[in-house]
Amino acid sequence: MEHKDHVYLLEGGIPGPGGVWADFGSGTGAFTLALADLIDPGGVIHSIDRVAGALRQQEREMQRRFPAVEVHYITADYTRPLDLPPLDGVVMANALHFQRDKGPVLRRILGYLRPGGRYILVEYDADQGNPWVPYPLSFRTWRELAPREGFTEPQLLATVPSRFLGRIYSALSLRPEEGPGAVGDRPVAPTPSRRPERTRGTTMSYTRFRAIPGALRSERHEYVVPNGCEGPGLAGRGPSWR
């Protein structure tokens, strides 16, 4: 999977440069780098993973590619309380599927967000897992779960095919704003995608969603990739890719 694919999955949920964000379960930083690309300049990232070696690898790559982004590397279990400032947004990419009971983690994340703060979930679109992805949740399940845990109704941002569990999706939810005019359960329009089309070998397809006045429009695109690829530009790396 290439950097531009990670950017594609996140970009619809990020309004522009700047802001204070966190990446929960960031690993070696594939999505952290994508986040840095989208919020640079002026953005701050708190990158959280319990594997210190993965964070060190991530830090080296971040300094090489996005040295102007302020990143705080936190070696910790994100299921436990963390000392974080109020966050404008949280990215959680291929990490929630390790939690059988997702409610406590989601409530913690909600508490870290400012009112109106953004939560971008990247997950396999399935409810039955495997040894590498033990407890995935489909977008349909996430739409039902998110409001119960205090988030606004999720809006689908992007999808890419997966040879393991069908497809991978990204979705945007908010922490509701407080007081009159609160966001509540109103849908949140995603930021339009800017990902270019590409062609290579075997024809596959993906769906892109665009916000237009008064509606959310889906566009299906076809692309061509080599046999065995995970999706658009994704070299097959197994189900634990980030």
N, C-alpha and C positions, 0 to 999 in steps of 0.2 A: 504494500500500500504506500502511495506516495504522499508527500507533504500536501500537495494541492487537493488530494482526496480528503484529508483530515480537515483542511480549511473549508472545503465544500460542505462537509457535514455540520460545521459550526457557524458559518458566516451568516446564515439566515436569522440566527438568534442574537447576534451581536450588533448593537445599533451604531457603533463607530469607535474610533480610537479613545483611549483613556479608560478610567474606571478601575475599581479594585475588584479583582476576581480571584477565585480559587479553583484548583483542579484536584478533585478528590480521587485518590487511587491513581496517581499520575504515572506510575511506572517509570519507564525510561524517557517519557516526555513527548511522544508523538503528537498528542493532542495539546499538550502544553505549548509546544512550538507553534502549532497552528493558532492557538489562542494569542500567543505573543505577536504573531504576524498580524492578527486582526485588531489588536488594541494598542499596538505601537504607532505613534509615540505617546508617552504619558501614562501608559497603563502600569498597573501593579498586579503581580500574580503571587499567590500563596500556593505552592506546589506541595502536595501532601501524599506521602507514601510511606509504608512501614519498612521498605527495603532501602537502606542507606546507600548501597552500591548503585541501585537504579537511579537514585537522585543525583549521585556524583556524576554518573554518565550523562544524565540530563543536563546538569549544570555546565559541563564542558561543551556540549553541543549548543546550549543557549548562548553562552559567551561568544562562541564562534559566529553564530548566525544572527542573534538579536541582542547585542551587547547593551543597547540603550534601555531595554526593558528591565524594570526592577522586579526581581524574583526572590522570594523568600522560600527556602527549601526546608520543609518540616518533616522530620522522620517521626512518624506517629501512625497509630491506628485510628482511622477516621471515624470508627464507630464509637470512640471514646471522646469526652469533651476536649475541645481545642480552644486555645487562646487566639481568636481571630478578630479583626476589626469588622464592623458592619460591611457586608459585601454587596457590591453592585451585581455580581453574577457568580454562578458556580457552574463548572463543567464537570460532568461525571460520565466518563466514556468507558464502557466495558468493565465497569467495576461493581455496579449494583447487583449484577447477576451472581456475585459471590455471597450475597446475603439471603438466607432463607426467609427470615423475618425482616422485611424491608421497612416497616413502619417506623421503628425507633431511629434508624439512620435518616430517613426522610424528614422526620420531625426535627432532628438536630440541624440538618441542612437548612430547613425553613427558618430556624431560629437565628442562623448566621446571616441571612439575607436582610437587607434593608427592605422596608415596604416598597413594593414595585420591583424588587430585585429579581433577576432572571436565573432560572435553572434550566440548563441544557442537558438533557439525557441522551446518551448514545447507547443503543442496546440492540441485541438480536431480536428480531420480530417473531418470537416463539415463546411458548409457555412450557415446553418440554425440553430439558437440557441434555447435557452429556457430561462426561467427567471433566472436561475443560471449561464448560459453561454450565455450571450445575443448576442455577436457578434464574433463567432468563425471564423476561416479561415482555409480552407482545405490546404493540402500541395500543391495541384494544384494551388489554388489561391495565396499561398505564393510564389510559383515559378514565377508567373507573377508579383506580387507586388514588390518583393525584388529588382530586377534590376531597377525598376522605382524609387525606393527610394535610390539608390546609392550602394546597396550591390551586391556582386557577386551572381551568380545563386546558390540557396540553394541545398544542398545535403542531402538526407534523411539519418538519422543515425539509427533510431530504431522505432518500433511501438509496442504498446500493445493494446489489445482489450478494448473497453469501452461499457458497457451495455447501456449507455445514448446516445452517439453520434457516435457509430460505432467503432472508435478506436482513440487512441492518438498517435501522432508522435513527434519525435524530429528531428530538421534539423539544419544544419550548413551553415552559410554564413560568408563572410569576408567583411571588409572594404577594397576596392581595394588599393593596394600599389601604390605609386606615382613614376613617372619617368619611364625610360626604364625597361622592364621586369616586369611591373606591373601585378598584378593578373588579373585585368579586370574582364571579365565574364567567365574566364576559370573555369571549375568545380574544387572543392576542395575535395580531397579524405579524408573521415573520418578515424579516428583512429580505428583499428580493435577492435571489442567488446571482452571482456574477461568474459562475464557473463556466468556462468554455467547453464546447463539445470537442471530442477527440475520436479519431478512427484508427483502428489497428488491424485486427485479424478476424475473430469470430464475432458475429453480431449478437449483442445483448441489448438491454434497455434499462433505463432508470427514469424515475419520476422527479421533476423539479416543481416546486410550489412557489408561486409569486403572489404577493399582495397587490391587489388592484382596488380602486375605490369601491367599497361596499361589497367586496367578495374576495374569495381566495381561489385562484385559478391554478389548476394542475396542468403540467405539460409533460408528455412522455417523449423521451428522446431515445434514439438508438445509437449505440456506439459499437466499435469493433475492437476486440482485445484478443490476445493470444489464448489458445486453449489452456485450461488449468488456472486461469487468473481468478481471483476472488471477486473482482468487480471492476469498475472503471479505473484502470491503472493499478489494480491491486495484485501484486505477485502473491501466489498462494504461500502463506506463511503459517498456516495452522489456525485453529480457532482462538488462540490467545493473543492475536495481533492487537496493537493499540494504534 
